[in-house]
Every structure is written in C-alpha cells, then in structure tokens.
C-alpha cells in the first residue's frame, strides 16, 4: 500500500504538472453542468480502472510468496541465498527480494497509469474547448460574438502549448517514452508465451509441469498486459479524435453569418486545428488504433518463434516436486 501510494504520487507529480495545467488549461467552470458531470463520471471510471490494475499487479506479486507461488519460482529466488546463507539471514534476504519485486511491479504499473492520466488531462481540456466552439452563435451583438471567438482562439493556443509540454516537449517524459514502448511490447510477447504455456490440457510445456498456482500468475499477467495495452491505445486515440473534432466543429459553426474580423479570428484557429495532436514516440510512431496491426504482426512472429524454438527444456528440474 505505501509503496503503491509513493510511486503513484511521484509519477503524477512528474507527468501531470499542475502548474502548467493551471497556467494554460481551460478552467472547468467554463464547461456546462452537463459536461462537468460527464468529465467527473469519466474520472471516476478511470480511478476504478486504476484500482483494478493495482489488484492485478498485487495478485501477480503475491504468487512469488511461499504457499502461493509454485516450487519452481521459490527455488529460483532462494537458490543462491541457500548456498551462502542460512536461517534468519536467508529469510531476511528472501523477503527483501520480495520487496524489490513489489517495487518493480508497481513501478511498471504506475508509469503507464501516469501517462494515461496525462493523456486524459489533455483530452478533457479539448472537450471543454469543443463545447465553447459549439456555443458560438450568430449573435446580433457582433462585438460580444467576436469576444467569445477570441476567447476560443486564445484557449486553443494555450491548449496547443499545454499538449506539447505534457505530451511531447518535456525532456523527462521524452526520455522515458521509449522505455514505455519497449515495456509494452515485452509484456505482449511474454503474454503470447504464457498463452502457449497453458494451451495443453494439463498445462504442460514440452514436458515441464506448470502448477495450478503458476497458471494463476499466467492469467493475471495476461489480464494486466491486455488491460495496459488496450488503455494505451484508447488514450492515444481519444486525444487524436478530440483534436480532430475541433476542426469539424469549427466548420459546423455559422461562420458565414459573422463579420469579417470574426471570420479572420476563426480562420486562425482553423489553421491550427488541421493537424491533430498525437501521442507519439519521437514523432515516428503514433500511439493509436492504427498501431494495432503492427503490434499484431510482431506478436504473431514472436509467438511462432517461441513455439518453434521450444525455449523450455523437455527435462524436468531435479528439484521439481510432483503434485
């Protein structure tokens, strides 16, 4: 619990900079009551999903503890300590090993969750801006209408700055993005291996028996991997769709009824909205649903290689205890 809270706070401070949001973000009070309730509902839904991901991670970590994990894992994690230590020192080292595993597990979880929260912050901001543009009407008071358009233009410019700072420009986030992509691909390939591992009727992989408690870990890992990967694609696609919607909303206004200065102000915003904001790796790979075919091909090739090479030996370890 304390480890989870610590990493959650650290990553949120690093990725979701409240000072930047306060400086460039659109105040929530500018949104209608209906939109405020919708955003609040989505925030609550994301918090529930994050708690579910923490449960998956905790279950995965618990399977490395004695009487929950299988003998093979316990053997690997304690073999070196058994050779050089005994008694109380060995127990301390073992539980320290479990604690390090706990830290690594929550690090691997809080990193993508913080990035997804950052994406959501930008997504909600574009939802508010889209509603502000939709509320532009053919006012008889051209001065008031022009003032509202200028407010939308300034908000849009600030959102572009906010998006670049949160999604692209920050050097800390830029350096960590490749790690995140590699981590996601690694989890996917591992999941394919787990699918192959549990494909036989009695959970055999080339003659090596996998205990039911290991099967539990496989299932938890699959659920965690598919959840994180799916949410990543979803959050990236949401930002792209929200920014593309701004352009369409501008087209749907009654711009042809406005005076020339209002049209010029709207044209300025239209030019800035033709290219949607995307969450990308070095501006080469966009994180959205279009990446799914590439990931699917990579997983297919990896699973075929794993299946043909038979990574696990046909010989059972001598220490293995039949169940």
C-alpha positions as CSV (number, residue, x, y, z in Angstrom):
1,X,0.0,0.0,0.0
2,X,2.7,2.5,1.0
3,X,4.9,1.5,-2.0
4,X,1.9,1.9,-4.4
5,X,1.0,5.3,-3.0
6,X,4.6,6.5,-3.1
7,X,5.0,5.6,-6.8
8,X,1.6,7.0,-7.7
9,X,2.4,10.4,-6.2
10,X,5.9,10.5,-7.7
11,X,4.7,9.7,-11.2
12,X,1.7,12.0,-11.0
13,X,4.0,14.9,-10.0
14,X,6.4,14.2,-12.8
15,X,3.9,13.7,-15.6
16,X,0.9,15.8,-14.7
17,X,2.3,19.2,-13.9
18,X,-0.4,21.1,-12.1
19,X,1.4,24.4,-12.6
20,X,1.4,24.0,-16.3
21,X,-2.3,23.0,-16.3
22,X,-3.2,26.0,-14.2
23,X,-1.3,28.3,-16.5
24,X,-2.5,27.1,-19.9
25,X,-5.6,24.9,-19.1
26,X,-9.2,26.0,-19.5
27,X,-11.0,26.4,-16.2
28,X,-13.6,23.7,-15.6
29,X,-16.1,26.5,-14.7
30,X,-16.3,27.3,-18.4
31,X,-17.9,24.0,-19.1
32,X,-21.6,23.4,-18.8
33,X,-23.0,21.5,-15.9
34,X,-23.7,18.5,-18.2
35,X,-20.1,18.4,-19.4
36,X,-18.8,18.8,-15.9
37,X,-20.8,15.8,-14.8
38,X,-19.6,13.8,-17.8
39,X,-15.9,14.6,-17.1
40,X,-16.5,13.7,-13.4
41,X,-18.1,10.4,-14.4
42,X,-15.1,9.6,-16.7
43,X,-12.6,10.5,-13.9
44,X,-14.4,8.1,-11.5
45,X,-14.3,5.4,-14.1
46,X,-10.6,5.8,-14.7
47,X,-9.9,5.7,-10.9
48,X,-11.9,2.4,-10.7
49,X,-9.9,1.0,-13.7
50,X,-6.6,2.1,-12.0
51,X,-7.6,0.2,-8.8
52,X,-8.4,-2.8,-10.9
53,X,-4.9,-2.6,-12.4
54,X,-3.4,-2.4,-8.9
55,X,-5.3,-5.6,-8.0
56,X,-3.8,-7.4,-11.0
57,X,-0.3,-6.3,-10.0
58,X,-0.7,-7.2,-6.4
59,X,-2.0,-10.7,-7.3
60,X,1.0,-11.2,-9.6
61,X,3.4,-10.2,-6.9
62,X,1.7,-12.5,-4.3
63,X,2.4,-15.5,-6.5
64,X,6.1,-15.2,-5.7
65,X,5.4,-15.7,-1.9
66,X,5.7,-19.2,-0.4
67,X,2.4,-21.2,-0.3
68,X,1.0,-19.1,-3.1
69,X,3.7,-19.4,-5.8
70,X,4.9,-22.7,-7.1
71,X,8.1,-24.6,-6.0
72,X,10.0,-23.7,-9.2
73,X,9.8,-20.0,-8.6
74,X,10.6,-20.4,-4.9
75,X,13.6,-22.5,-5.8
76,X,15.0,-19.9,-8.3
77,X,14.5,-17.0,-6.0
78,X,16.2,-18.7,-3.0
79,X,18.8,-21.0,-4.5
80,X,21.7,-18.5,-4.2
81,X,20.7,-17.5,-0.7
82,X,20.5,-21.2,0.3
83,X,24.1,-21.7,-0.9
84,X,25.6,-18.9,1.0
85,X,23.3,-18.2,4.0
86,X,21.1,-20.0,6.4
87,X,18.4,-19.4,9.0
88,X,17.3,-15.9,9.9
89,X,19.6,-14.2,7.4
90,X,18.2,-16.2,4.5
91,X,14.6,-15.3,5.5
92,X,15.5,-11.6,5.6
93,X,17.2,-11.8,2.2
94,X,14.2,-13.6,0.7
95,X,11.6,-11.1,2.0
96,X,13.9,-8.3,0.8
97,X,13.8,-9.9,-2.6
98,X,10.0,-9.9,-2.5
99,X,10.0,-6.2,-1.5
100,X,12.2,-5.4,-4.5
101,X,9.8,-7.3,-6.7
102,X,7.0,-5.3,-5.2
103,X,8.7,-2.0,-6.1
104,X,9.5,-3.2,-9.6
105,X,5.9,-4.3,-10.1
106,X,4.3,-1.0,-9.0
107,X,7.0,0.9,-11.0
108,X,5.9,-0.9,-14.1
109,X,2.3,-0.1,-13.3
110,X,2.4,3.5,-12.2
111,X,4.5,4.6,-15.2
112,X,1.8,3.8,-17.8
113,X,-1.0,4.9,-15.5
114,X,0.6,8.3,-15.0
115,X,1.0,8.7,-18.8
116,X,-2.6,7.7,-19.3
117,X,-3.7,10.3,-16.7
118,X,-1.7,12.9,-18.5
119,X,-3.4,12.0,-21.8
120,X,-6.8,12.3,-20.1
121,X,-6.0,15.8,-18.8
122,X,-5.4,17.0,-22.4
123,X,-8.5,15.1,-23.6
124,X,-10.8,16.8,-21.0
125,X,-9.4,20.2,-22.0
126,X,-10.2,19.6,-25.6
127,X,-13.7,18.5,-24.6
128,X,-14.3,21.9,-22.9
129,X,-12.9,23.8,-25.9
130,X,-15.1,21.9,-28.3
131,X,-18.2,22.9,-26.2
132,X,-17.1,26.5,-26.2
133,X,-16.9,26.5,-30.0
134,X,-20.2,24.8,-30.3
135,X,-21.8,27.5,-28.2
136,X,-20.7,30.2,-30.7
137,X,-23.9,31.6,-32.3
138,X,-24.9,34.3,-34.7
139,X,-25.3,37.0,-32.1
140,X,-26.9,40.3,-33.0
141,X,-24.2,41.8,-30.9
142,X,-21.2,41.3,-33.2
143,X,-18.8,42.7,-30.5
144,X,-19.9,40.0,-28.0
145,X,-19.6,37.3,-30.6
146,X,-16.1,38.5,-31.6
147,X,-15.1,38.5,-27.9
148,X,-16.3,34.9,-27.5
149,X,-14.4,33.8,-30.6
150,X,-11.2,35.4,-29.4
151,X,-11.6,33.6,-26.1
152,X,-11.8,30.3,-28.0
153,X,-8.7,31.2,-30.1
154,X,-6.7,32.0,-27.0
155,X,-7.8,28.9,-25.3
156,X,-6.9,26.8,-28.3
157,X,-3.4,28.3,-28.5
158,X,-2.9,27.6,-24.8
159,X,-4.1,24.0,-25.3
160,X,-1.5,23.5,-28.1
161,X,1.2,24.7,-25.7
162,X,-0.2,22.5,-22.9
163,X,-0.3,19.5,-25.2
164,X,3.3,19.9,-26.4
165,X,4.5,20.4,-22.8
166,X,2.6,17.4,-21.5
167,X,2.9,15.0,-24.4
168,X,6.0,16.0,-26.4
169,X,8.5,18.6,-25.2
170,X,9.3,17.7,-21.7
171,X,12.7,16.0,-21.7
172,X,12.0,13.7,-18.7
173,X,8.9,12.3,-20.4
174,X,10.6,12.2,-23.8
175,X,13.4,10.1,-22.4
176,X,11.1,7.6,-20.7
177,X,8.7,7.1,-23.6
178,X,11.0,4.6,-25.4
179,X,11.2,2.6,-22.1
180,X,7.4,2.5,-22.0
181,X,7.0,1.3,-25.6
182,X,9.7,-1.4,-25.0
183,X,7.9,-2.5,-21.8
184,X,4.6,-2.7,-23.5
185,X,6.0,-4.9,-26.4
186,X,7.8,-7.1,-23.9
187,X,4.7,-7.7,-21.9
188,X,2.8,-8.6,-25.0
189,X,5.4,-11.1,-26.2
190,X,5.5,-12.6,-22.7
191,X,1.7,-12.9,-22.8
192,X,1.9,-14.8,-26.0
193,X,4.4,-17.2,-24.4
194,X,2.0,-17.6,-21.4
195,X,-0.8,-18.4,-23.9
196,X,1.3,-21.2,-25.4
197,X,2.3,-22.4,-21.9
198,X,-1.3,-23.0,-20.9
199,X,-2.6,-24.3,-24.2
200,X,-2.3,-28.0,-23.4
201,X,-5.0,-29.8,-21.4
202,X,-2.8,-30.5,-18.4
203,X,-0.7,-27.3,-18.6
204,X,2.4,-29.0,-19.9
205,X,5.1,-27.1,-21.8
206,X,7.4,-29.6,-23.5
207,X,7.1,-32.0,-20.6
208,X,7.6,-29.4,-17.8
209,X,4.7,-29.4,-15.5
210,X,3.3,-26.0,-14.5
211,X,1.5,-26.0,-11.2
212,X,-2.0,-24.5,-10.9
213,X,-0.6,-21.6,-8.9
214,X,1.6,-20.7,-11.8
215,X,-1.4,-20.9,-14.1
216,X,-3.0,-18.3,-11.9
217,X,0.0,-16.0,-12.5
218,X,-0.3,-16.5,-16.2
219,X,-3.9,-15.5,-16.2
220,X,-3.2,-12.4,-14.1
221,X,-0.3,-11.4,-16.3
222,X,-2.5,-11.8,-19.4
223,X,-5.2,-9.6,-17.9
224,X,-2.7,-6.9,-16.8
225,X,-1.0,-6.9,-20.2
226,X,-4.1,-6.7,-22.3
227,X,-5.6,-4.0,-20.0
228,X,-2.5,-1.7,-20.1
229,X,-2.0,-2.1,-23.8
230,X,-5.7,-1.6,-24.6
231,X,-5.9,1.5,-22.4
232,X,-2.8,2.9,-24.0
233,X,-4.2,2.6,-27.5
234,X,-7.5,4.0,-26.2
235,X,-6.0,7.1,-24.5
236,X,-3.9,7.9,-27.6
237,X,-6.8,7.6,-29.9
238,X,-9.0,9.7,-27.7
239,X,-6.6,12.7,-27.9
240,X,-6.4,12.3,-31.7
241,X,-10.2,12.2,-32.1
242,X,-10.7,15.1,-29.7
243,X,-8.4,17.4,-31.6
244,X,-9.8,16.3,-35.0
245,X,-13.3,17.1,-33.7
246,X,-12.2,20.7,-33.1
247,X,-11.7,21.2,-36.8
248,X,-15.1,19.7,-37.6
249,X,-16.8,21.8,-35.0
250,X,-15.4,25.0,-36.5
251,X,-16.7,24.0,-39.9
252,X,-20.2,23.5,-38.4
253,X,-20.5,27.0,-36.9
254,X,-22.5,29.8,-38.5
255,X,-19.3,31.5,-39.6
256,X,-20.8,32.7,-42.9
257,X,-23.2,35.0,-40.9
258,X,-20.4,36.7,-39.0
259,X,-18.5,39.9,-39.7
260,X,-15.0,39.8,-41.3
261,X,-12.9,40.2,-38.2
262,X,-14.8,37.2,-36.6
263,X,-14.2,35.1,-39.7
264,X,-10.5,36.0,-39.6
265,X,-10.2,35.0,-36.0
266,X,-12.0,31.7,-36.7
267,X,-9.7,31.1,-39.6
268,X,-6.7,31.5,-37.4
269,X,-8.0,28.7,-35.1
270,X,-8.9,26.6,-38.1
271,X,-5.4,26.6,-39.4
272,X,-4.0,25.5,-36.1
273,X,-6.5,22.6,-35.8
274,X,-6.0,20.9,-39.2
275,X,-3.2,18.7,-37.8
276,X,-4.4,16.7,-34.8
277,X,-2.3,16.4,-31.6
278,X,-0.9,12.8,-31.3
279,X,0.9,11.0,-28.6
280,X,3.9,9.7,-30.4
281,X,7.4,8.2,-30.0
282,X,10.0,10.6,-31.5
283,X,7.2,11.7,-33.9
284,X,7.6,8.4,-35.7
285,X,5.1,6.0,-34.1
286,X,1.7,7.4,-33.1
287,X,0.0,5.6,-30.2
288,X,-3.5,4.9,-31.5
289,X,-5.6,2.2,-33.0
290,X,-3.5,2.2,-36.3
291,X,-0.7,0.7,-34.3
292,X,-2.7,-2.4,-33.6
293,X,-1.9,-4.2,-36.9
294,X,1.8,-3.6,-36.4
295,X,1.7,-5.0,-32.8
296,X,-0.4,-8.0,-34.0
297,X,2.2,-8.8,-36.7
298,X,5.0,-8.5,-34.2
299,X,3.2,-10.8,-31.7
300,X,2.5,-13.4,-34.4
301,X,6.2,-13.5,-35.5
302,X,7.3,-13.7,-31.8
303,X,4.8,-16.4,-30.9
304,X,5.8,-18.5,-33.9
305,X,9.5,-18.2,-33.0
306,X,8.7,-19.2,-29.4
307,X,6.6,-22.2,-30.5
308,X,9.2,-23.5,-32.9
309,X,12.3,-23.0,-30.7
310,X,10.8,-24.7,-27.6
311,X,12.5,-22.5,-25.1
312,X,11.7,-24.6,-22.1
313,X,13.7,-27.9,-21.9
314,X,11.9,-31.2,-22.1
315,X,13.7,-32.3,-18.9
316,X,12.2,-31.5,-15.6
317,X,14.4,-30.0,-13.0
318,X,15.6,-32.4,-10.3
319,X,14.2,-30.3,-7.6
320,X,10.7,-30.4,-9.0
321,X,8.1,-31.9,-6.8
322,X,5.2,-33.7,-8.5
323,X,1.8,-32.5,-7.4
